[in-house]
Amino acid sequence: MTPTRHIFHETPGTLEAWCVERSWPKYRAKQVLEWLYAKAVIDPEQMTNLSKRERETLAQEFTFISGDERAHQVATDGTQKLLLQWRQRPASPDRKGGGSSLPVLNDADDPKRQTECVMIPTEDRKTACISSQIGCPVGCRFCASGLGGLDGNLTAGRIVEQVWRLGQLPGVERITNVVFMGMGEPLANFANVMHAVRTIAAPWGLGIGARKISISTVGLAPAIDHLTREMDLPVTLALSLHAPNDELRRQLIPWAQYSTIDELVDACHGYFKATGREITLEYILLREVNDRPEHALELAAIARRIRANVNLIRYNEVAGLPFSRPSSDDVHNFQAILRGHQVNAHIRASRGRDIAAACGQLRHEKALT
């Protein structure tokens, strides 16, 4: 028998039902989830309050780790990045290892099955930046994630697995915050992302409060409206704006043709009214493209229409793309103009530049080698 279910996809309800089908007591589900999340144990053989036969059944029927590590890089600033290659098919449990995980498949590197996740440390946070898709359908002109398009959605289990794995990296101890700002468009994988968010926030799961989870979207107004109706947790919504007018935005972001900035502002205002959570406007500064003073004035007018913070991001160069990083003077001047118009604007610290920590960079760079 080969595993067909991912343990990180399970909830107390689904795992209880699985236990009942096998004539196990329901409380076994709670015990398994405690081993997984509270004790960080993924080897059924170490789940000592289960019988030997129960441990064997878990190993036979569940995948505990679904991705093979293709790279682990540590930056000088402490940022750590994983490149994971997701398995195409289940494999037999490794009985020598106690059935804790699946054996590594020794096939060649395949970018069409790879995603990245990053642990970003600060003095008081350990933030997991995770992916929701393999590749990206949006195709932002400046981004490495969408080079080659979309290769597939990640399941909820594989999304949660990224956070769990980042929490096991050396020196991390505990992930405190999660941002869906890795590869992919989260709202284009809506059901899996919502399932994963609930597991990440749940007391029985990773226990990371909803207010410490951010979902970043390039912005389709109907998708934001859908999130407003369906999301029962007050996560932070981050809109990847990247341009202060529709004409420039359509040049940079192909999907901008589907929603105007006015429509996105209205949708974000609806999300704020429903959740009470301020919107974050993400704005990547591209040298002499969208970083001019006139752009800052246009952005200030947008930001003042809603309860929003502006997060300014210096561009990280991507090999083969015709964009460059702005100068420090231009970045600080841009911020000063926003603040001069009563906009709460921050410059995000660049982290992990020496390990290609920006979205999709590591996968892209390995594919070029």
C-alpha positions as CSV (number, residue, x, y, z in Angstrom):
1,M,0.0,0.0,0.0
2,T,1.2,3.5,-0.8
3,P,0.2,6.7,1.1
4,T,-2.5,8.7,-0.6
5,R,-3.2,11.3,2.1
6,H,-1.0,14.1,3.3
7,I,-1.0,14.4,7.1
8,F,-0.7,18.2,6.9
9,H,-4.0,18.4,5.0
10,E,-6.0,16.8,7.8
11,T,-8.2,18.5,10.3
12,P,-9.5,17.1,13.6
13,G,-12.8,16.2,11.9
14,T,-11.3,14.4,8.9
15,L,-8.7,12.6,11.0
16,E,-11.4,11.5,13.5
17,A,-13.5,10.1,10.7
18,W,-10.4,8.2,9.4
19,C,-9.9,6.8,12.9
20,V,-13.6,5.7,13.2
21,E,-13.4,4.0,9.8
22,R,-10.6,1.8,11.3
23,S,-12.4,1.3,14.6
24,W,-9.9,3.4,16.5
25,P,-11.0,5.7,19.3
26,K,-11.6,9.2,18.1
27,Y,-9.1,10.7,20.6
28,R,-6.3,9.1,18.5
29,A,-6.8,12.0,16.0
30,K,-6.0,14.5,18.7
31,Q,-2.9,12.5,19.8
32,V,-1.6,12.4,16.2
33,L,-2.1,16.1,15.7
34,E,-0.3,16.8,19.0
35,W,2.7,14.8,17.9
36,L,2.7,16.6,14.6
37,Y,2.3,20.2,15.7
38,A,3.0,20.5,19.4
39,K,6.0,18.1,19.4
40,A,7.1,18.4,15.8
41,V,7.3,14.6,15.3
42,I,6.7,13.2,11.9
43,D,7.9,9.6,12.5
44,P,4.9,7.4,13.5
45,E,7.3,5.1,15.3
46,Q,8.0,7.8,17.8
47,M,4.3,8.3,18.6
48,T,4.6,6.2,21.6
49,N,1.0,6.5,22.9
50,L,-0.2,4.6,19.8
51,S,0.0,0.9,19.4
52,K,2.5,-0.7,17.1
53,R,-0.2,-1.6,14.6
54,E,-1.6,1.9,14.7
55,R,1.8,3.4,14.0
56,E,2.3,1.0,11.1
57,T,-1.1,2.0,9.6
58,L,-0.3,5.7,9.8
59,A,3.0,5.1,8.0
60,Q,1.2,3.1,5.3
61,E,-1.7,5.5,4.6
62,F,-0.2,9.0,5.2
63,T,2.5,11.0,3.5
64,F,4.2,13.0,6.2
65,I,6.8,14.9,4.1
66,S,5.8,15.5,0.5
67,G,8.7,17.6,-0.9
68,D,12.4,16.8,-1.4
69,E,14.9,19.5,-0.4
70,R,16.9,20.5,-3.5
71,A,18.6,23.4,-1.8
72,H,19.0,25.0,1.6
73,Q,20.8,28.4,1.7
74,V,21.6,30.6,4.6
75,A,22.2,34.4,4.1
76,T,24.6,36.5,6.0
77,D,21.6,38.2,7.6
78,G,20.2,34.9,8.9
79,T,17.6,34.5,6.2
80,Q,17.2,30.9,5.2
81,K,15.7,29.6,2.0
82,L,14.5,26.2,0.9
83,L,14.0,25.0,-2.6
84,L,11.5,22.0,-2.5
85,Q,10.8,19.6,-5.3
86,W,7.3,18.1,-4.9
87,R,6.9,14.4,-5.6
88,Q,4.8,13.4,-8.7
89,R,3.6,10.2,-7.1
90,P,3.5,8.5,-3.8
91,A,6.3,6.2,-2.8
92,S,6.4,3.3,-0.4
93,P,7.1,4.1,3.3
94,D,10.7,3.7,4.4
95,R,10.5,0.9,7.0
96,K,14.1,1.3,8.1
97,G,13.3,4.9,9.0
98,G,10.2,3.9,10.9
99,G,7.8,5.1,8.1
100,S,8.4,8.7,9.1
101,S,8.7,10.1,5.6
102,L,9.0,9.0,2.0
103,P,12.3,8.1,0.5
104,V,13.9,10.7,-1.7
105,L,13.2,10.2,-5.4
106,N,16.4,10.4,-7.3
107,D,15.1,12.0,-10.4
108,A,16.7,15.1,-11.9
109,D,15.9,18.6,-10.8
110,D,12.6,19.7,-12.4
111,P,11.7,23.4,-12.1
112,K,8.1,22.5,-13.0
113,R,7.7,20.7,-9.7
114,Q,9.7,23.2,-7.5
115,T,8.7,26.0,-5.2
116,E,10.6,28.1,-2.7
117,C,9.9,29.1,0.9
118,V,11.9,31.5,3.1
119,M,12.4,32.1,6.8
120,I,13.1,35.8,7.5
121,P,14.3,36.6,11.0
122,T,14.2,39.9,12.9
123,E,14.7,40.7,16.6
124,D,11.1,39.8,17.5
125,R,9.8,37.7,14.6
126,K,10.5,34.6,12.6
127,T,8.5,35.0,9.4
128,A,7.7,32.2,7.0
129,C,7.3,33.5,3.4
130,I,5.5,30.6,1.6
131,S,4.4,29.7,-1.9
132,S,0.8,28.8,-3.0
133,Q,1.5,27.6,-6.5
134,I,4.2,26.1,-8.6
135,G,5.1,29.0,-10.9
136,C,2.6,31.8,-11.3
137,P,-0.1,32.6,-13.8
138,V,0.1,36.4,-13.4
139,G,3.4,36.9,-15.3
140,C,4.5,40.2,-13.7
141,R,7.2,41.6,-16.1
142,F,9.7,42.1,-13.3
143,C,9.2,38.8,-11.3
144,A,11.0,35.5,-11.5
145,S,8.1,33.5,-10.2
146,G,6.1,33.6,-13.4
147,L,8.9,32.9,-15.8
148,G,7.5,29.8,-17.6
149,G,4.0,30.4,-16.4
150,L,1.9,28.2,-14.0
151,D,2.8,24.5,-13.5
152,G,0.1,23.8,-10.8
153,N,-1.5,24.6,-7.5
154,L,-0.1,23.4,-4.2
155,T,-2.4,21.5,-2.0
156,A,-3.3,22.8,1.4
157,G,-1.1,20.0,2.9
158,R,1.9,21.2,0.9
159,I,1.3,24.8,1.9
160,V,1.2,23.9,5.6
161,E,4.2,21.7,5.2
162,Q,6.3,24.7,4.1
163,V,5.6,26.5,7.4
164,W,6.3,23.4,9.4
165,R,9.6,22.7,7.7
166,L,10.8,26.3,8.1
167,G,10.1,26.0,11.8
168,Q,12.4,23.0,12.0
169,L,15.4,24.9,10.5
170,P,18.5,25.5,12.7
171,G,18.0,28.4,15.1
172,V,14.4,29.0,14.3
173,E,12.6,27.4,17.2
174,R,9.2,28.8,16.3
175,I,7.6,30.6,13.3
176,T,5.7,33.7,14.6
177,N,4.3,35.1,11.3
178,V,3.3,33.8,7.9
179,V,3.1,35.7,4.6
180,F,1.7,34.3,1.4
181,M,4.3,36.3,-0.6
182,G,6.2,33.5,-2.3
183,M,5.5,31.9,-5.6
184,G,2.0,32.1,-7.1
185,E,-1.1,34.1,-6.7
186,P,-2.9,32.9,-3.5
187,L,-6.4,33.9,-4.6
188,A,-6.0,31.9,-7.7
189,N,-5.7,28.8,-5.5
190,F,-8.5,29.9,-3.2
191,A,-9.8,26.7,-1.6
192,N,-6.3,25.3,-0.8
193,V,-5.1,28.6,0.6
194,M,-8.1,29.1,2.8
195,H,-7.8,25.5,4.1
196,A,-4.1,26.1,4.9
197,V,-4.7,29.4,6.6
198,R,-7.2,27.8,9.0
199,T,-4.7,25.0,9.8
200,I,-1.9,27.5,10.3
201,A,-4.1,29.6,12.7
202,A,-5.8,26.8,14.5
203,P,-4.9,26.1,18.2
204,W,-4.7,22.4,17.2
205,G,-2.4,23.3,14.2
206,L,0.5,25.7,14.1
207,G,-1.3,28.2,16.4
208,I,-0.1,31.3,14.5
209,G,-2.8,33.9,15.1
210,A,-4.7,35.2,12.0
211,R,-3.5,38.7,12.7
212,K,0.0,37.4,12.1
213,I,-0.9,36.0,8.7
214,S,-0.8,38.1,5.5
215,I,-2.2,37.1,2.1
216,S,-0.6,39.0,-0.8
217,T,-2.6,39.3,-4.0
218,V,-1.9,41.0,-7.3
219,G,-5.5,42.0,-7.2
220,L,-8.7,40.8,-9.0
221,A,-11.6,42.7,-7.5
222,P,-14.0,39.7,-7.6
223,A,-11.4,37.5,-5.9
224,I,-11.0,40.1,-3.1
225,D,-14.8,40.2,-2.7
226,H,-14.8,36.4,-2.5
227,L,-12.1,36.6,0.3
228,T,-14.2,39.2,2.1
229,R,-17.3,36.9,2.1
230,E,-15.5,33.6,2.8
231,M,-12.6,34.5,5.1
232,D,-13.8,34.1,8.8
233,L,-10.3,35.0,10.1
234,P,-8.9,38.6,10.3
235,V,-5.8,38.0,8.2
236,T,-4.0,41.0,6.7
237,L,-4.7,41.7,3.0
238,A,-1.7,42.9,1.0
239,L,-2.4,44.3,-2.4
240,S,0.6,44.1,-4.8
241,L,0.0,47.5,-6.5
242,H,3.4,48.3,-8.0
243,A,2.1,51.2,-10.1
244,P,0.0,54.2,-9.3
245,N,-2.0,54.4,-12.5
246,D,-3.8,51.8,-14.7
247,E,-1.7,52.4,-17.8
248,L,1.6,51.7,-16.1
249,R,0.1,48.9,-14.1
250,R,-1.1,47.1,-17.2
251,Q,2.4,47.4,-18.7
252,L,3.9,45.7,-15.6
253,I,1.2,43.3,-14.6
254,P,-0.7,41.5,-17.3
255,W,-3.6,40.7,-15.0
256,A,-4.2,44.4,-14.4
257,Q,-6.4,44.4,-17.5
258,Y,-9.0,42.6,-15.5
259,S,-9.5,45.1,-12.6
260,T,-8.8,48.9,-12.5
261,I,-7.2,50.5,-9.5
262,D,-10.5,52.1,-8.6
263,E,-12.2,48.7,-8.5
264,L,-9.4,47.3,-6.4
265,V,-9.6,50.2,-3.9
266,D,-13.3,49.6,-3.6
267,A,-12.8,45.9,-3.0
268,C,-10.1,46.6,-0.4
269,H,-12.3,49.1,1.3
270,G,-15.0,46.3,1.6
271,Y,-12.4,44.0,3.1
272,F,-11.4,46.6,5.7
273,K,-15.1,47.2,6.6
274,A,-15.7,43.5,7.1
275,T,-12.5,42.7,9.1
276,G,-11.3,46.0,10.6
277,R,-7.8,45.1,9.2
278,E,-5.8,47.9,7.5
279,I,-4.8,47.1,3.9
280,T,-1.1,46.9,3.0
281,L,-0.2,48.3,-0.4
282,E,2.9,46.5,-1.7
283,Y,5.0,48.6,-4.1
284,I,8.2,47.3,-5.7
285,L,10.3,50.2,-6.8
286,L,11.8,49.8,-10.3
287,R,14.5,52.3,-11.3
288,E,13.2,55.0,-13.6
289,V,10.0,53.0,-14.2
290,N,7.7,53.7,-11.2
291,D,10.0,55.4,-8.7
292,R,9.7,59.1,-9.9
293,P,8.3,61.8,-7.7
294,E,5.1,62.0,-9.9
295,H,4.5,58.4,-9.2
296,A,4.8,59.0,-5.4
297,L,2.2,61.7,-5.6
298,E,-0.2,59.5,-7.5
299,L,0.3,56.7,-5.0
300,A,-0.3,59.0,-2.1
301,A,-3.7,59.9,-3.6
302,I,-4.6,56.2,-3.8
303,A,-3.4,55.4,-0.3
304,R,-5.4,58.2,1.3
305,R,-8.6,56.7,-0.1
306,I,-8.5,53.7,2.2
307,R,-7.1,52.7,5.5
308,A,-3.7,51.5,4.2
309,N,0.0,51.2,4.9
310,V,2.4,51.4,2.0
311,N,5.3,48.9,2.0
312,L,8.1,50.1,-0.3
313,I,10.3,47.3,-1.7
314,R,13.6,47.8,-3.4
315,Y,13.7,45.6,-6.5
316,N,16.0,42.6,-6.5
317,E,17.4,42.1,-9.9
318,V,16.5,38.9,-11.9
319,A,18.9,37.6,-14.5
320,G,17.5,38.2,-18.0
321,L,14.9,40.8,-17.0
322,P,15.3,44.5,-18.0
323,F,14.7,46.1,-14.7
324,S,17.2,47.4,-12.1
325,R,17.3,48.4,-8.5
326,P,16.5,52.0,-7.6
327,S,19.1,54.2,-5.9
328,S,18.8,54.7,-2.1
329,D,18.3,58.5,-2.6
330,D,15.3,57.8,-4.9
331,V,13.8,55.3,-2.5
332,H,14.0,57.7,0.5
333,N,12.8,60.6,-1.6
334,F,9.8,58.5,-2.6
335,Q,9.0,57.7,1.0
336,A,9.4,61.3,2.0
337,I,6.8,62.4,-0.5
338,L,4.3,59.8,0.7
339,R,4.9,60.8,4.3
340,G,4.6,64.4,3.4
341,H,1.0,63.6,2.3
342,Q,0.2,61.8,5.6
343,V,0.7,58.3,4.2
344,N,2.2,55.7,6.5
345,A,5.0,54.4,4.3
346,H,7.8,52.0,5.2
347,I,10.8,50.8,3.3
348,R,11.1,47.1,3.6
349,A,14.6,45.9,4.6
350,S,16.2,43.9,1.8
351,R,16.8,40.4,3.2
352,G,18.7,37.4,1.8
353,R,20.0,39.1,-1.3
354,D,23.2,36.9,-1.3
355,I,21.0,33.8,-1.5
356,A,18.5,34.9,-4.2
357,A,15.7,35.2,-1.7
358,A,13.3,37.1,-3.8
359,C,10.3,35.2,-5.2
360,G,11.3,32.5,-7.7
361,Q,14.9,33.6,-8.0
362,L,16.6,30.5,-6.6
363,R,14.5,28.2,-8.9
364,H,15.2,30.4,-11.8
365,E,18.9,30.6,-11.2
366,K,19.2,26.9,-10.7
367,A,17.4,26.4,-14.0
368,L,19.9,28.6,-15.8
369,T,22.9,26.6,-14.5
